[in-house]
Amino acid sequence: MGKRRVLIMYATMTKNTEKIAQVYKETFEAYNWDVTYLRLKGNIDWKEMQKDLYFDDYDVICLGSPIVGGSPLQIVQKLFSFGGGGELEKSVQKKLDENKTGSEAAEAAVPPKGPIWRKNRAPYAGVLNKSDSWPLGIVFSTYGGGFYGSMEAVPTLEMLGHYLRSYNVNVVGKFCCGGKETGPAGIPNGVKPPKDFVPGKDISSLEPADVVDATVYEMADGTKMPGSYFFHYDLESKPGERELAKAKYFIQDFIEDYFMTYDGNPAVAISEIISIS
Ligand SMILES: Cc1cc2nc3c(=O)[nH]c(=O)nc-3n(C[C@H](O)[C@H](O)[C@H](O)COP(=O)(O)O)c2cc1C
């Protein structure tokens, strides 16, 4: 049997999500998979890359992005949506403002420029291509979760899943973990947050919020650990050793359960594996 192939694509701003993507790469390689690894950025020469980007040539597609303002990064929206992220809406609205009819306005919807993910087009627009292969998919993210924790990750993971599904990828894996952030939730354990967060300003120079001092918890060995003012405990250290281990075990489970089957064929994929913390 030839080597299995995985395409790992991710976007990142401060490199937290890259750490997860890197662990994915190393883990697939340890199982002797052929890995194509790509950081999604604006300045990529897509024509040059195109030959490596057809989902038809892969067994697994992984797509990752941090959560920024509640959504995946813009580059991901641009590359995988059908014109989302502002352009489509703007061009149609412009026509409507010019008193054009709905169908004339819709004609203004210019397909996004960029990579082509599938070799064959559907016979007509607006449907999936029935003859496509169905690689398995994994979506992943890192996030602050300062507002309300792990549920904050769900919309972005679902959006990433939707992007892959719209190119006939069978998404069966979701992974998400905390990622140190530079925003309001990126304050060390036990440090009282400021009443008003001012980006770039040292917290000690700002008026602290009117909340009680952090409770201190004692471990069995006597270590004292101050409580967290935000959902993730010690977000500062994430993704650290523990999150990277989770990422590795997640991919190991995925490879073993879905691909190391008795007959060499992938498992029937009506299950999901999910690690969201
Ligand atoms: C401008 C900005 C906006 C952010 N918005 C959110 C958000 O809406 N929800 C969230 O959970 N985390 C948010 N975060 C935290 C990031 O998702 C987190 O730090 C992530 O690990 C960054 O990944 P990266 O290092 O791969 O860019 C935000 C971070 C930045 C810098």
The ligand as an SDF file (V2000), in Angstrom:
LIG
                    3D

 31 33  0  0  0  0  0  0  0  0999 V2000
   -7.0560   40.8370   17.7900 C   0  0  0  0  0  0  0  0  0  0  0  0
   -7.3720   39.5790   18.5340 C   0  0  0  0  0  0  0  0  0  0  0  0
   -8.7040   39.1890   18.6780 C   0  0  0  0  0  0  0  0  0  0  0  0
   -9.0180   38.0050   19.3560 C   0  0  0  0  0  0  0  0  0  0  0  0
  -10.3220   37.6230   19.4540 N   0  0  0  0  0  0  0  0  0  0  0  0
  -10.6460   36.5010   20.1290 C   0  0  0  0  0  0  0  0  0  0  0  0
  -12.0180   36.0830   20.2430 C   0  0  0  0  0  0  0  0  0  0  0  0
  -12.9340   36.7070   19.7350 O   0  0  0  0  0  0  0  0  0  0  0  0
  -12.2690   34.9610   20.9520 N   0  0  0  0  0  0  0  0  0  0  0  0
  -11.2980   34.2140   21.5130 C   0  0  0  0  0  0  0  0  0  0  0  0
  -11.6080   33.2130   22.1520 O   0  0  0  0  0  0  0  0  0  0  0  0
   -9.9740   34.5620   21.3910 N   0  0  0  0  0  0  0  0  0  0  0  0
   -9.6400   35.6900   20.7210 C   0  0  0  0  0  0  0  0  0  0  0  0
   -8.3140   36.0480   20.5860 N   0  0  0  0  0  0  0  0  0  0  0  0
   -7.2660   35.1850   21.1480 C   0  0  0  0  0  0  0  0  0  0  0  0
   -6.6220   34.2920   20.0680 C   0  0  0  0  0  0  0  0  0  0  0  0
   -7.5900   33.4610   19.4690 O   0  0  0  0  0  0  0  0  0  0  0  0
   -5.5350   33.4050   20.6930 C   0  0  0  0  0  0  0  0  0  0  0  0
   -4.5440   34.1940   21.3000 O   0  0  0  0  0  0  0  0  0  0  0  0
   -4.9400   32.4830   19.6490 C   0  0  0  0  0  0  0  0  0  0  0  0
   -4.2120   31.4710   20.2800 O   0  0  0  0  0  0  0  0  0  0  0  0
   -4.0400   33.2190   18.6720 C   0  0  0  0  0  0  0  0  0  0  0  0
   -3.5660   32.2930   17.7280 O   0  0  0  0  0  0  0  0  0  0  0  0
   -2.3170   32.5570   16.8120 P   0  0  0  0  0  0  0  0  0  0  0  0
   -1.1380   32.7410   17.7490 O   0  0  0  0  0  0  0  0  0  0  0  0
   -2.1950   31.3240   15.9830 O   0  0  0  0  0  0  0  0  0  0  0  0
   -2.5720   33.7750   16.0130 O   0  0  0  0  0  0  0  0  0  0  0  0
   -7.9880   37.2050   19.9040 C   0  0  0  0  0  0  0  0  0  0  0  0
   -6.6450   37.6040   19.7290 C   0  0  0  0  0  0  0  0  0  0  0  0
   -6.3330   38.7620   19.0520 C   0  0  0  0  0  0  0  0  0  0  0  0
   -4.8850   39.1440   18.8660 C   0  0  0  0  0  0  0  0  0  0  0  0
  1  2  1  0
  2  3  1  0
  2 30  2  0
  3  4  2  0
  4  5  1  0
  4 28  1  0
  5  6  2  0
  6  7  1  0
  6 13  1  0
  7  8  2  0
  7  9  1  0
  9 10  1  0
 10 11  2  0
 10 12  1  0
 12 13  2  0
 13 14  1  0
 14 15  1  0
 14 28  1  0
 15 16  1  0
 16 17  1  0
 16 18  1  0
 18 19  1  0
 18 20  1  0
 20 21  1  0
 20 22  1  0
 22 23  1  0
 23 24  1  0
 24 25  2  0
 24 26  1  0
 24 27  1  0
 28 29  2  0
 29 30  1  0
 30 31  1  0
M  END
$$$$
